[in-house]
Amino acid sequence: MINVAILGLGTVGSGVAEVIEQNQNEIKKALGDNLHVKYILDIRDIPGVVNDINIIVNDPDIKVICETMGGKEPAYTYTHLALERGISVCTSNKELVDAYGVELSAIAREHHCSYLFEASVGGGIPLLRTIREACGQEKISQIAGILNGTCNYILTNMKAGKDFATALKEAQEKGFAERNPAADVEGHDTARKIAILASLVSGKKFSYEQVECEGITNITPEDFAQAEAKGMSIKLLGVYNAENSSVIVAPFLVKNSHPLYNVNDVFNGVMLHGNMVDNLMFYGRGAGKLPTASAVVSDVIECAKNIGKNINNKFADLAPANVNKFPAKNPGEKFRTL
Ligand code: HSE
């Protein structure tokens, strides 16, 4: 039996416990062993939940930790402590991966364990592992992605005539939105995700601060009407352009012939262009309890199969990227067109 701990009993953390419980037979087939949640840690006093990280990292039974707390602290300190003791950490925390992913990955390598973050980008889409393992032979020239489920939910509903505030409230009720929804609607969450993707494919560390970033708060019903009249939709995209080493988050006009046009509601869609494979399109639920938790558990299975070894997440050696300005909008236009 492989014993794991979950840090943070929020939407994703409780989802991880549920996936492990509900899909125990599938997990046993994939891993060849059972997964058992030995501890759940939360800063709140909840019966059956521990508050002290030392209980977890000092327990030699614990081989893998799921960090689903979000935010930088105490997630950074707890992850650091675990990795130094050779305990692998699987996370959905894009803020931490963006800010400290390189350092934490190097610590994991030094201590023969792993730091994996499949759930940090694209929710339930098996995206990072696919890029890491199946696209290594490709020279990726562009990534364009709908990477924030909350914004896509809001934009889909605004297009159908709902107002911004009502759509945001629904996204919050469904557990898609960040604790501070400004991180979603101002584009910061998408910026962290496109920075992680750009880093993974370029071999240089792009960080959130280097992403030109505009959110969805200035989009009006008239903008949707004008877009529709031209056979287009408005989507918040994160775009990485390898040719001039630039990254942007902004609302884009997307033509109805483009595969991202039909990516609606909480779904995310990511399109990569590789020089040999041509276009690849990934699609799935970008937020929500069980899809995101499923991605965390996929990492747990990978770590549990590799106890005592480091899984190369392609982050440990990244040097900072030189980032240029993204090509400008056409004069007089409110949005770029994909
Ligand atoms: N708030 C995020 C979103 C959660 O809506 O996409 C998943 O990262």
Residues whose N, C-alpha, C, O or C-beta is under 5 A from the ligand:
A	BS01	HSE	S120 L147 N148 G149 T150 F176 A177 E178 D184 G286 A287
